[in-house]
Amino acid sequence: MSTYAPQRCGIATFTDDLATAVGGREIVALQPADRPGPYPAEVRHVIRRDVRTDYVTAALALNASGIDAVSIQHEYGIWGGEDGAYVLDFVRALRVPAVATLHTVLREPSSSQRRILTQLVDSAEATVVMSQTAASLLAYAYNVDPSRVQVVAHGVPHLPLVTPDSVKPRLGLRGKTVILSFGLLGQGKGYESAIAAMPAILRADPSATYVVLGATHPDLLRREGEAYRRRLETMAADLGVTDHVQLVDRFVSRGELGIWLEAADIFVTPYPNLDQIVSGTLSYAMGAGKAIVSTPYAYALERLADGRGKLVAAGSTAALADALVELVKDPALRARLGRRAYEYSRGMIWPEVGEQYRRIFARAARPTVNLATAIPRFAAIGG
């Protein structure tokens, strides 16, 4: 039960990758009202996100299905009810062992958010987070027993470490120094800071191009259409850098995303929210061996430590420009940072992450499963 293909969001992609890496799975799709299927064959049940009774119905069906464990992907905004409270209806009715993967752990939750997350964790056999920061936060801010929390990295594709110039011609970027961000386009990701840095970057390297790859977030598109994308385009025009900023309006396949990552010289996450505890985009960039520049949000601080990337002050266009200028002028430095990130990320590739989840699911599964040999069948539940 997760947002799932063909829906376009990071957690749907994560769930698909996790299910493939673990094997022996079926999916219960958590479906927003305005985004119906059709779904692939592994989707056995559909929950209408805003229909409360569907959650209990799905739990009862899973209780009777013979599955061994349920994987709950949690992020507040994906579940129905205020602050996603309907997840509690589901876990109260569930009689199958559950493992909760938390994609958001807020540093300052509301009382409702704290209650929901705490009750979900209490109901689960195990809880997975993707950073040590998140695990520590659960312990001191939510009073969760650390022994019940596992840290498993965000999975990444197994990409080769290649020279960007060998890939750029496939994307019409031959001869350019490519700076890349990707993900669903929306406010709060700091893309304005990167565009504002482009005049300084171009003085250092007139071939530089900043690519923002991704379709507009469906929720933003529903509220205001493409107004935000137009504002970014206007900003680039006002700065005289239109020819050096590409806003690629497309939700790309994994294969195409891999090509864009391989073609990039530098990856940037200029996020202003310093409490962000996970970033799939940063993980992917590390997995592709990119030189990374980032604001020091919680996940970046942890993953880019020990010289695996460059951290700059949030909200400082000058600091971001200085770091990017240094990298566009120094290919050797880019290569060193990229290789450190790539070597660190070998433990984050999906085959490794899938094996860690298999062990967690096996420990959580019913006693009837032979934990030494079996791969438990599980249903992916969540956002």
C-alpha positions in Angstrom: 0.0 0.0 0.0 2.1 2.8 -1.3 1.8 5.5 -3.8 3.0 3.5 -6.8 3.6 3.6 -10.5 2.1 5.1 -12.6 1.9 7.8 -9.9 4.9 10.1 -10.0 6.5 10.8 -6.7 9.7 9.9 -4.9 8.2 7.5 -2.5 6.4 5.6 -5.2 9.7 5.2 -7.0 11.4 4.2 -3.7 8.7 1.5 -3.1 9.0 0.1 -6.5 12.8 -0.2 -6.2 12.6 -1.6 -2.7 10.0 -4.2 -3.7 12.1 -5.2 -6.7 15.3 -5.5 -4.5 13.6 -7.6 -1.8 11.4 -9.8 -4.0 8.4 -12.0 -3.0 6.1 -9.0 -2.8 2.7 -7.7 -3.5 1.6 -4.1 -3.5 -1.5 -2.3 -2.0 -1.6 1.0 -3.8 -2.5 4.1 -1.8 -4.4 6.2 -4.4 -5.1 9.9 -4.2 -8.6 10.8 -5.3 -7.5 12.6 -8.5 -4.9 10.1 -9.6 -6.4 6.7 -10.5 -4.4 3.8 -11.9 -4.1 1.7 -14.0 -1.6 -0.2 -11.9 0.9 -3.0 -12.8 0.1 -6.6 -12.0 1.8 -6.7 -8.6 -0.8 -4.3 -7.2 -3.3 -6.6 -5.5 -5.5 -4.0 -3.6 -6.1 -0.3 -3.9 -6.9 2.0 -1.0 -8.6 5.3 -1.8 -6.5 7.6 0.3 -9.3 9.7 1.7 -11.8 6.9 2.3 -11.3 5.9 5.9 -13.0 2.5 5.7 -10.7 1.4 3.0 -7.8 1.2 5.5 -9.5 -1.3 7.7 -10.7 -3.3 4.7 -7.2 -3.5 3.4 -5.8 -4.6 6.8 -8.4 -7.4 7.1 -7.5 -8.6 3.5 -3.8 -8.7 4.4 -4.6 -10.6 7.7 -6.2 -13.3 5.6 -3.7 -13.3 2.7 -0.9 -15.4 4.2 1.8 -12.7 3.8 4.5 -12.7 6.4 5.3 -9.0 6.9 4.0 -5.6 5.9 6.3 -2.7 4.9 4.8 0.6 5.8 6.3 3.6 4.0 5.4 6.7 6.0 5.2 10.4 5.2 2.5 12.5 6.7 1.1 14.1 3.5 0.5 10.8 1.6 -1.9 9.2 4.1 -5.5 10.2 4.5 -6.9 12.2 7.4 -5.5 15.1 9.3 -1.7 14.7 9.4 -2.2 11.3 7.8 -4.0 9.9 10.8 -5.7 7.1 8.8 -2.5 5.1 9.0 -3.5 4.4 12.6 -6.8 2.9 11.5 -4.8 0.5 9.3 -2.2 -0.6 11.9 -4.9 -1.1 14.6 -6.7 -3.5 12.4 -3.6 -5.3 11.1 -2.6 -8.6 12.6 0.5 -9.1 10.4 3.9 -8.0 11.7 4.8 -4.6 10.3 8.0 -2.7 9.5 7.7 1.1 9.3 10.1 3.1 7.0 10.0 6.8 8.0 10.7 9.3 5.2 10.0 12.3 7.5 10.9 12.8 11.1 10.1 16.3 12.1 12.3 18.1 14.7 9.4 20.1 16.0 6.2 18.1 15.3 2.8 19.3 16.3 1.1 17.3 19.1 -0.9 15.4 16.4 2.1 14.6 14.3 4.0 13.4 17.4 1.1 11.2 18.5 0.6 9.6 15.0 4.3 8.8 14.5 4.8 7.5 18.1 1.8 5.2 17.8 2.9 4.0 14.4 6.4 3.1 15.7 4.9 1.5 18.8 2.7 -0.7 16.6 5.6 -1.8 14.3 7.9 -4.7 15.0 10.7 -2.5 13.7 11.3 1.0 12.4 13.7 2.0 9.6 15.1 5.4 9.1 17.7 6.5 6.5 20.1 8.5 8.6 21.7 8.4 12.0 20.3 11.9 12.5 16.8 10.6 12.2 17.5 7.7 14.6 18.8 10.1 17.2 15.9 12.5 16.7 13.4 9.6 17.3 15.2 8.8 20.6 15.4 12.3 22.1 12.4 14.0 20.6 9.9 11.1 20.5 11.2 8.9 23.3 11.6 5.9 21.0 13.7 3.0 22.2 16.9 3.1 20.0 17.0 -0.7 20.0 13.8 -0.7 17.9 15.2 1.5 15.2 17.4 0.4 12.2 19.3 2.8 10.0 19.3 1.7 6.4 20.5 4.0 3.6 18.3 5.3 0.9 18.9 2.9 -2.0 20.5 4.0 -5.3 20.9 2.5 -8.7 24.1 0.6 -9.5 25.6 3.1 -12.0 29.1 2.9 -13.4 31.6 5.7 -12.7 32.0 7.3 -16.0 33.5 10.5 -17.5 30.7 13.1 -18.0 32.1 14.2 -21.3 31.5 10.7 -22.7 27.8 11.0 -22.0 27.0 14.7 -22.7 26.6 14.3 -26.5 23.5 12.0 -25.9 21.8 15.0 -24.3 23.0 17.8 -26.6 25.4 19.0 -24.0 28.7 18.5 -25.7 31.3 21.0 -24.6 29.3 22.3 -21.6 30.0 22.2 -17.9 26.8 20.7 -16.5 25.4 21.6 -13.1 22.4 19.5 -12.3 19.5 19.4 -9.8 16.6 17.0 -10.2 13.2 16.1 -8.6 9.6 17.3 -8.8 9.7 21.0 -9.3 8.4 23.0 -6.4 9.0 25.8 -4.1 11.3 25.4 -1.1 14.1 23.6 -2.9 16.3 26.7 -3.3 16.6 26.6 -7.1 16.4 30.4 -7.1 19.8 30.5 -5.3 21.4 28.4 -7.9 20.0 30.5 -10.8 21.1 33.7 -9.0 24.6 32.2 -8.8 24.8 31.7 -12.6 26.2 35.2 -13.6 29.3 34.6 -11.3 29.7 31.0 -12.6 29.5 32.2 -16.2 32.3 34.7 -15.6 34.5 31.8 -14.5 33.2 29.3 -17.2 31.1 30.7 -20.1 30.2 27.1 -21.1 28.4 26.4 -17.8 24.7 25.3 -17.9 22.4 24.7 -15.0 19.8 22.0 -15.6 16.8 21.5 -13.3 15.3 18.2 -14.3 11.7 17.3 -13.4 8.0 17.9 -13.9 6.2 20.3 -11.7 4.9 18.7 -8.5 1.3 17.5 -9.1 0.0 19.3 -6.0 1.6 22.6 -7.1 0.4 22.1 -10.6 -3.1 21.6 -9.4 -3.0 24.8 -7.3 -1.3 27.3 -9.6 -0.4 25.5 -12.9 3.1 26.3 -14.1 3.3 29.7 -12.4 6.4 28.7 -10.4 8.2 27.4 -13.5 7.4 30.7 -15.2 8.9 32.6 -12.3 12.1 30.7 -12.5 12.3 31.4 -16.3 11.6 35.1 -15.7 14.4 35.2 -13.1 16.8 33.6 -15.5 15.8 36.1 -18.2 16.2 39.1 -15.8 19.7 37.9 -14.9 20.6 37.4 -18.6 21.3 33.7 -18.2 18.4 32.2 -20.1 20.7 30.4 -22.5 22.5 28.7 -19.6 19.5 27.5 -17.6 17.4 24.5 -18.7 14.2 23.7 -16.9 13.4 20.2 -18.3 9.7 19.7 -17.7 9.6 15.9 -17.7 9.3 13.1 -15.1 12.0 10.9 -16.5 12.4 7.1 -16.3 15.2 5.6 -14.2 17.2 4.9 -17.3 17.0 8.5 -18.6 17.8 9.8 -15.1 20.9 7.7 -15.0 22.1 9.3 -18.3 21.5 12.8 -16.9 23.4 12.0 -13.7 26.3 10.5 -15.7 26.5 13.6 -17.9 26.6 16.0 -14.9 29.9 17.5 -13.8 28.4 18.9 -10.5 25.3 18.2 -8.6 23.6 20.8 -6.3 21.0 20.6 -3.6 20.5 24.2 -2.4 17.7 23.3 -0.1 16.8 25.9 2.6 15.2 23.5 5.0 18.0 22.4 7.2 15.9 19.8 9.1 15.6 17.6 6.0 16.5 14.1 7.2 16.6 12.3 3.8 17.2 13.2 0.2 16.8 10.7 -2.5 18.3 13.1 -5.1 21.5 13.6 -3.0 21.7 9.8 -2.6 21.4 9.2 -6.4 24.1 11.9 -7.1 26.5 10.1 -4.7 25.7 6.8 -6.4 26.7 8.3 -9.7 29.9 9.7 -8.4 29.1 13.4 -8.7 30.9 16.3 -7.1 28.2 17.7 -4.9 27.5 21.1 -3.5 24.8 21.4 -0.9 23.4 23.4 1.9 24.0 21.8 5.3 20.7 20.2 5.9 20.7 17.2 8.2 21.0 14.4 5.6 23.7 16.3 3.6 25.7 16.9 6.8 25.8 13.2 7.5 26.3 11.8 4.0 28.8 14.5 2.7 31.1 14.4 5.8 34.8 13.6 5.5 35.3 15.3 2.2 32.5 13.6 0.2 31.2 17.0 -1.0 31.1 20.7 -0.3 28.7 22.3 2.1 27.7 26.0 1.9 25.5 28.3 4.1 21.8 28.1 3.3 20.4 31.2 1.7 23.8 32.6 0.7 23.9 33.0 -3.1 27.5 34.3 -2.7 28.6 31.2 -0.8 26.9 28.9 -3.3 28.4 30.8 -6.2 31.9 30.6 -4.7 31.7 26.8 -4.2 30.3 26.2 -7.7 33.0 28.5 -9.3 35.7 26.6 -7.5 34.4 23.3 -8.9 33.8 24.5 -12.5 37.4 25.8 -12.6 39.0 22.6 -11.1 38.2 19.3 -12.9 40.6 17.4 -10.6 38.8 18.5 -7.5 35.5 17.5 -9.1 36.9 14.0 -9.8 38.3 13.6 -6.2 35.0 14.6 -4.6 33.0 12.4 -7.0 35.1 9.3 -6.4 34.9 9.7 -2.6 31.1 10.0 -2.9 31.0 7.0 -5.2 33.1 4.7 -3.0 31.0 5.6 0.0 27.8 4.9 -1.8 28.6 1.3 -2.7 26.8 0.3 0.5 23.8 2.2 -0.7 23.2 0.4 -4.0 19.8 -1.4 -4.1 21.1 -5.0 -3.9 22.9 -4.1 -0.6 19.9 -2.2 0.7 17.5 -5.0 -0.4 19.5 -7.5 1.6 19.4 -5.4 4.7 15.6 -5.1 4.4 15.2 -8.8 3.8 16.9 -9.5 7.1 14.7 -6.9 8.9 11.5 -8.4 7.4 12.6 -11.9 8.3 13.1 -10.9 11.9 9.7 -9.3 12.0 7.9 -12.1 10.2 5.7 -14.7 11.7 7.3 -17.6 13.6 6.2 -20.0 10.9 8.7 -18.6 8.5 12.1 -20.3 8.4 14.2 -17.3 9.0 17.4 -19.0 8.0 16.3 -19.7 4.4 13.1 -18.0 3.5 12.5 -14.7 1.8 9.2 -13.5 3.5 6.4 -12.4 1.3 5.6 -8.8 2.1 3.2 -6.1 1.2 4.5 -2.6 0.7 2.3 -0.2 2.7 2.4 3.5 2.8 3.3 6.8 1.1 
